[in-house]
Amino acid sequence: MIYNNTLIKEINERLAERRKIAEAKTQKYTDVLNADKDYSEAFNKYNSARFDFSKAKYTGNKDAEEKASAEIGKAAEDMSRISKKLGITADMLQPDYTCKQCNDTGFLKNGKRCSCFKKLAIEITLDELGIDEKKLPAFSSSKDVTQNKLDKFYPKFIAYCDHFSEKSKNVVVSGSVGTGKSHLVGCIANELKNKGFNVIFLSACELNTIFLKYHTAPVSDKAFYISLLTGCDLLVIDDLGSEPIYKNVTDEYILMILSERLSNGMPYIVTTNLTQTQLLERYGDRIVSRLNDKHSGVRIEINGEDLRRKK
């Protein structure tokens, strides 16, 4: 994904705020311990013994090394006992960072950007575009759904999530209105998000919003908006066919996004109420051929009653 300087600055500010909050909570408990006379005394003995241990080890004085080691253990035990007496555990003295992989720095130990950096970039950009984060359904709350035989799809989709990677198949889910397509793919998106993957779930209308922003953006910013759609681990386009068609925008950019993700082996999931004939009439053969590519994807059709009318 491509990042501009403004976005990088905002991401770093949010990460810094996360670190500040996590470390402030820890500092509160540290201050309580430091204010306790007995703990401070034990802490000073601990540090003094560590210094003596290092000195003895450097000079080769085994007797002094053993003595210092015993004093370190005794001081550590005293510190632990006093901490428990004050109701403070060892976990409370470690910052509870939002991202456990990078401790909210945005970078891993190998110097690469953490996945949380990309996740924040997606959240910030979609928010600026006026696209709200969706509350997605979960498989665990959907097991009792038997209407339209949706339950038969859950094991396959759960397996899809369990083995998800860049080599995962693209999925096109078609069928009439209200048959549970959005619910099913929402479960996939939610499951993969919980596993740490960067997933973008957009309605076709919201996708059009990004396309318009890309179309009217300065040349220097165009790559940024496209990378948002091509750089995420999974792109979900919900209800393809419900969006208005903008000349030189909608069709061209849908084709560009699908082609880019196909060539880079980045999976996508699409739901649509349109039949094969309607898709061809609306989007043409180039887009439909990519949606129907049997080598890179699978097509699932769900027919049945409109579940929304039964509620």
N, C-alpha and C positions, 0 to 999 in steps of 0.2 A: 504494500500500500504506500502511496505517495503522501507525504506530509508537508504542508506549507508552514512557514515560520509562525504565523498567528496561531495555528492549531497546536504546534509543538509547545508554544508558550503556555497555552491554556491547559494542555495535558500536564505539563510540568507543575503548574500551579495547583492543579487538583491533586496530583500525587504528593506534593509538598504538604498540602492541607491534611491529607490522609495520614502522613507520617507524623505530623504535628499532633493530631488528635490521639493517635495510638501511643506516642511517646509521652504525651501529657498525662495519660491515665497511669502509665507506669511510674512516672516521676512522682505522682501523688503518693503512691505506696512507698517509694524510695525515701521521700521526705519524712514519712511517719517513722520509718526505721532509723533514719539518721537522727531524728529527734529523741530517740530512746537511748538513754545513757548506757545501759548494759549492752545493747546491740552495737553502739559506736565503739565501745571498749573492745568487744569481740572482733569487730571489723578491723580495728587498728592492729590487734594482735595477729590477725590473719595476714594482713599485708606485710607486717614486720617479719613474720615467719617465712613468708614467700621470698622476701629479700634475703634472709639468712640462708634459705635453702639454695637459692641461685648462687650466692657467694661461696657456700660450702662445696657445691658441685663444681664450680669453676676452679677452686683451689685444691680439690681432691680430698677434702676433709670428710671422710665417711661418717665419723661419729657425729660431727656437727650437722651433716646432711640428714641423718636419721632423726636427730633431735628436732630439727626444724620441720621435718615431715610429720612427726607426731604432733607438733604444735599447730601445724596447718590443719590437721584432721580435727584436733580438739576445738580450735577456733571456729571451724566450719560447722561442727556439731552445735556449738553454742549459738551461732548465728541462726541456724535452722530452728533450734528450740525456741529462741526468742521470737523469731518470725511467726511461728505457729501460734505462740502465746498471744501475739498481736493480731492474729487472724489473717496473716499475709502468707500466701503460698508462693512457691518458686515461679509458677506460671504467671502470677500477678506482677512479677518483676520483669517479665519479658513482653515487649510491645506486641500487641495483637494486630499486626498489619493486615490490611484488606487482602493483599496478594501475598501469599506465603512463598511464592517462587522468587520474587525479587525484593520483598520487603518494601513495596511501594516506591521503589526507585525508578522503575520502568525498564531496568536493564538486568539481564541475567549475569551470572559470574563469568560466562564466556564472552561477555561484551555485547551480545545480541539483544535486541529489544524484546522485552517480555510480551506475552500475548495480551496482558492487561493494558499495555500501551495502545495496541491496535483497538482493543475493546473500547477504551475511552475515546479514541479518535472517532469511532463509529457512532458512539452515543452523542458526542458533542456535535458532530456534523448533522446527524438526523434531527437533533433538537433545533439546530439553527435553521433547518429546512422546514420546521414545523411538523415533523413526523414524530408522533408520540410513540414511546416504547410500549409494546403490547403486553398484556397479561396473557400468557400462553397456557393452554391446558396441559395436564400431565397424564401419562399413561396410567399412573396409579389411581387416578380418579375417574378413569374411563373404562375400567375392566368390565363393568356391568352393562355397557352399551351393547345391545344386541339388535337394535333396529337396523334394517338394511344390511344385516349380517356384517356390520363393521368389525365386530370382535374377531373375525377370522383374519383381519389385516394386522392386528396388533402384534402378534408374534413375529411377523415378517419385518414390521417397522422397528420393533425393539431390537431385533437382530441387526438391522441396518445401522442403528445407533451404536450397538455394542462393537461393531466392526468398522465403524466409520473411518475413512481416510481420504486422501486426495484421489485415490483410485476407486472410490465408491461410485455407484451408478447414479446417473441422473434419473429423476422420477417425474413422470407426468401423470397427474390424477385427474381424470375427467368424469363427467356425470352431470345429471340434472341438478337444479337448484336445491339447496338444503339437504343434501344427502350425507353430509358429514365430512366432505373433503378437507375443508379448512381446519376442522377439528383434528383430523388425523395428522396433517402435516404440521400443525401447531404443536402437537405432542412431540414430533420428531425435533422440531426447532428447540423446544424447551429442554428436552433431554440432552441434546448436544451442547446447548448453552451451559447446562449444569455440569457437563463433562469438561468445560473449559474451552470449547471451540467458539470461534467468532462467527456467529450466525446473523444474517440480516433477513428479517421477515417483513416483506413489503406487500401491500395490496398493489394491484396493477396501476391504480390511480396514483399511489404514492411513488411508484417507479417513474411514472410520467412526470411527476414534480421534479425528480432528480434529473430527468432527461432535459426538461425545459431549462433548469439551472445550468446544466452543462452546455446547452445550445447557446445560451446568452452570455456565458461566462467569458472573461478575457482568455486569450490563448494560453497565457501562463498558468491559468487555474483549471483548464479543461481536464488535464491528465489526473488531477486530484479527484474530481468527481467520478470519473470512470474507474479509477483504482478502488474507490469505495465499493463498487459493485463487482469488480473482478478480483479483488484481493482478499475478500472474506472467505472463510473455510466453506461456508455453505450459503447460497443465495436462494431464498424462497420467494417466489412470485405467486401471490394468491389472487385468484379470480381473473386470470388473463382473459381479456375480451370485454371486461366491464369498463375499461378506461376509454376516454375519448381519443380518437386518432388525430394527431397533429401532423400536418403535412411536413415532410422532411425531418421529422423528429421521432415519432413513436416507432414506426416500423424499422427505420434505419438503425436506431439505437438498440432496439430489442435484438435485432440481428447481430449487431456489433458485440453486445454483451454475451449472448449465447455462444457466438463463435469464439470469442476470447476465452471464455471459461472452458469450452470444449478443447481448444488447442492447448490449454495449460493444464488440462486434467482436473479442473476445479468443478465439483458437482453442483447441480442446481435442482430445485424441485419446483414444479409449476402445477397449479390447479386451474381448471377451467370448466365452465358450464357449456362450452361450445362443442359441437360435434366436429368430426374430422372435416366434413364438407364446409361447415361454417368457419373453421380455422383457416382453411385454404382460401375461402372467399375474402376473409378479413385481412390475412397477413401474407398470403402468397406462399409459393412452394419453398422458397429459400428458408423461411423461418420454420415452417411446418416440418421440413425435412430434418432440421436440427432437433426439433421436439420429438420426432419419431425415430431418431437414430438408434437402431437396435444394438449396435456395438457398444455404445456408451450409456444406454439408458433402458428403462423399462416403462411400460405404460399400464396404468391400472384404471379400470372403469368401475364406477360405483353407481348403481341404479337403485331406485326405490322411492319411498315416500319422502316428502318434504318434512324433515324432523322438526323444523321450526314451527310448523302449523300444528304439530301434535302437543306442543308445550302449553 
